[in-house]
Amino acid sequence: MNLNRLMRLAVLAVLGLALVAGTATAQYTLKYGHVGPVGLESDDHIAGLFLKSFLESRSQGRITVEIYPASQLGNFRELIEGV
């Protein structure tokens, strides 16, 4: 399986859990980590910015997304194992 596809599936799984587990008064912070560089030249970072914009606008402030680029939360394997 393609590594990018696996990473996207992992993000979707976390996103699904956050939306299903949410209640009207709950607050959630989603940490989106990726191994790509900061900036618009990285597909991973663009996806993170889209996810942040989408979730924060649709959840009416109940979900916030923190983006951690450039392996700040670990290498690719550590990120997948953390999910």
KOLDREN-887713 format. One record per atom (N, C-alpha, C): residue in three letters; x, y, z; residue number from 1. Coordinates in steps of 0.02 Angstrom, whole numbers. Atoms other than C-alpha are relative to their C-alpha. Example, Ala and Ser with C-alpha at 12.3 -4.5 7.8 and 13.67 -1.06 7.14 Angstrom:
% KOLDREN-887713
R  aa      X      Y      Z   i
R ala     45    -59      0   1
R ala    615   -225    390   1
R ala     45     60      0   1
R ser    -42    -59     -3   2
R ser    684    -53    357   2
R ser    -39     55     37   2
//
This chain:
% KOLDREN-887713
R  aa      X      Y      Z   i
R met     43    -59      0   1
R met      0      0      0   1
R met     45     62      0   1
R asn    -37    -63      5   2
R asn     63    173    -43   2
R asn      2     34     68   2
R leu     -7    -31    -66   3
R leu    130    265    110   3
R leu    -44     62      8   3
R asn     44    -59     -4   4
R asn     36    426     69   4
R asn    -72    -21     10   4
R arg     69     24     -8   5
R arg   -125    329     53   5
R arg    -11    -26     71   5
R leu      5     26    -68   6
R leu    -93    242    219   6
R leu     -5     57     50   6
R met      3    -57    -46   7
R met    -61    409    304   7
R met    -68     35     -4   7
R arg     66    -31      7   8
R arg   -222    482    233   8
R arg    -54    -41     33   8
R leu     49     44    -33   9
R leu   -320    331    292   9
R leu      5      7     76   9
R ala     -9     -9    -72  10
R ala   -246    353    466  10
R ala    -31     65     24  10
R val     29    -65    -18  11
R val   -296    536    469  11
R val    -76     -3     -2  11
R leu     73      7      4  12
R leu   -472    493    412  12
R leu    -27    -40     58  12
R ala     22     40    -57  13
R ala   -485    362    549  13
R ala     -3     43     63  13
R val     -1    -44    -59  14
R val   -435    488    683  14
R val    -55     52     -5  14
R leu     53    -49     11  15
R leu   -552    616    607  15
R leu    -69    -30     14  15
R gly     64     33    -12  16
R gly   -696    493    609  16
R gly    -12    -12     73  16
R leu      8     11    -72  17
R leu   -666    449    790  17
R leu    -15     65     36  17
R ala     12    -64    -32  18
R ala   -660    632    839  18
R ala    -71     25    -12  18
R leu     67    -24     15  19
R leu   -824    670    752  19
R leu    -53    -44     32  19
R val     48     45    -30  20
R val   -914    515    816  20
R val     -3      8     75  20
R ala     -3     -5    -72  21
R ala   -856    538    995  21
R ala    -21     68     26  21
R gly     14    -68    -22  22
R gly   -897    723    999  22
R gly    -71      9     26  22
R thr     66    -21    -25  23
R thr  -1040    798   1098  23
R thr     -4     75     -7  23
R ala     10    -72     10  24
R ala  -1111    973   1096  24
R ala     46     43     43  24
R thr    -41    -41    -44  25
R thr  -1002   1032   1240  25
R thr     73    -21      1  25
R ala    -68     26     -3  26
R ala   -843    933   1209  26
R ala     47     44    -41  26
R gln    -53    -35     36  27
R gln   -680   1015   1153  27
R gln     53    -51    -17  27
R tyr    -50     47     23  28
R tyr   -554    918   1051  28
R tyr     56     37    -35  28
R thr    -57    -26     36  29
R thr   -380    957    989  29
R thr     29    -59    -39  29
R leu    -27     51     44  30
R leu   -321    855    840  30
R leu     71     22    -18  30
R lys    -69    -15     18  31
R lys   -133    849    816  31
R lys     15    -35    -67  31
R tyr    -14     25     67  32
R tyr    -90    830    631  32
R tyr     75      5    -11  32
R gly    -71      1     11  33
R gly     91    778    610  33
R gly     16    -29    -68  33
R his    -23     28     64  34
R his    182    747    447  34
R his     75     10     -6  34
R val    -73     -1      8  35
R val    359    723    385  35
R val     22     50    -53  35
R gly    -17    -47     53  36
R gly    351    851    244  36
R gly     23     67     29  36
R pro    -23    -65    -23  37
R pro    427   1025    253  37
R pro    -59     48      9  37
R val     51    -53     -9  38
R val    330   1181    304  38
R val     -6     37    -65  38
R gly     10    -41     60  39
R gly    254   1274    159  39
R gly    -44    -33    -51  39
R leu     48     23     51  40
R leu    146   1256      7  40
R leu     31    -47    -51  40
R glu    -30     49     46  41
R glu    272   1146    -85  41
R glu    -10    -71     25  41
R ser     10     65    -30  42
R ser    225   1001     29  42
R ser    -74    -20     -2  42
R asp     69     24      3  43
R asp     67    901    -10  43
R asp    -27    -16     70  43
R asp     21     17    -68  44
R asp     61    843    171  44
R asp    -21     63     38  44
R his     17    -62    -36  45
R his     60   1022    236  45
R his    -63     32    -28  45
R ile     61    -26     31  46
R ile    -73   1077    111  46
R ile    -60    -39     26  46
R ala     55     41    -27  47
R ala   -182    931    169  47
R ala    -15     18     72  47
R gly      9    -20    -70  48
R gly   -155    983    350  48
R gly    -36     66      6  48
R leu     33    -65     -1  49
R leu   -206   1162    314  49
R leu    -73     -6    -20  49
R phe     70     11     19  50
R phe   -363   1102    225  50
R phe    -39    -33     57  50
R leu     33     34    -56  51
R leu   -406    984    368  51
R leu    -14     49     57  51
R lys      9    -50    -53  52
R lys   -381   1125    494  52
R lys    -57     47    -17  52
R ser     53    -47     21  53
R ser   -491   1246    396  53
R ser    -68    -34      1  53
R phe     63     36      6  54
R phe   -626   1116    364  54
R phe    -29    -17     69  54
R leu     25     22    -65  55
R leu   -639   1046    541  55
R leu    -18     58     46  55
R glu     13    -56    -45  56
R glu   -628   1211    633  56
R glu    -62     39    -21  56
R ser     60    -37     22  57
R ser   -762   1292    525  57
R ser    -63    -42      9  57
R arg     59     42     -4  58
R arg   -880   1143    527  58
R arg    -19    -20     72  58
R ser     14     22    -68  59
R ser   -865   1101    712  59
R ser    -21     57     46  59
R gln     20    -59    -39  60
R gln   -909   1277    770  60
R gln     44     10     62  60
R gly    -48    -12    -54  61
R gly   -753   1287    877  61
R gly     11    -57     48  61
R arg    -10     57    -46  62
R arg   -767   1117    961  62
R arg     64    -38    -16  62
R ile    -61     36     20  63
R ile   -619   1046    864  63
R ile     51     51    -23  63
R thr    -55    -41     25  64
R thr   -453   1134    844  64
R thr     54    -48    -26  64
R val    -52     41     31  65
R val   -312   1067    736  65
R val     67     35      7  65
R glu    -69    -25     -4  66
R glu   -128   1091    774  66
R glu     42    -38    -50  66
R ile    -41     31     52  67
R ile     -9   1057    630  67
R ile     73     -2     23  67
R tyr    -70     11    -19  68
R tyr    163    985    668  68
R tyr     38    -27    -60  68
R pro    -36     22     59  69
R pro    268    981    508  69
R pro     71    -23     15  69
R ala    -71     15     -1  70
R ala    444    919    473  70
R ala     19    -49     56  70
R ser    -14     54    -48  71
R ser    438    764    587  71
R ser      5     24     72  71
R gln     -2    -25    -68  72
R gln    409    865    746  72
R gln    -28    -51     50  72
R leu     29     50    -44  73
R leu    305    722    817  73
R leu     30    -69    -11  73
R gly    -32     64     13  74
R gly    417    584    750  74
R gly      5    -13    -75  74
R asn     -6     19     71  75
R asn    465    499    588  75
R asn    -65    -33    -24  75
R phe     62     27     29  76
R phe    337    420    471  76
R phe    -25    -61     38  76
R arg     20     61    -35  77
R arg    337    253    560  77
R arg    -29     17     69  77
R glu     25    -20    -67  78
R glu    314    334    732  78
R glu    -68     33     -5  78
R leu     66    -31      8  79
R leu    169    438    667  79
R leu    -54    -53    -13  79
R ile     49     54     14  80
R ile     80    284    597  80
R ile    -13    -42     62  80
R glu      9     40    -61  81
R glu    110    185    757  81
R glu    -38     39     53  81
R gly     36    -41    -49  82
R gly     44    332    859  82
R gly    -74      4    -12  82
R val     71     -2     15  83
R val   -122    326    770  83
R val    -33    -61     29  83
//
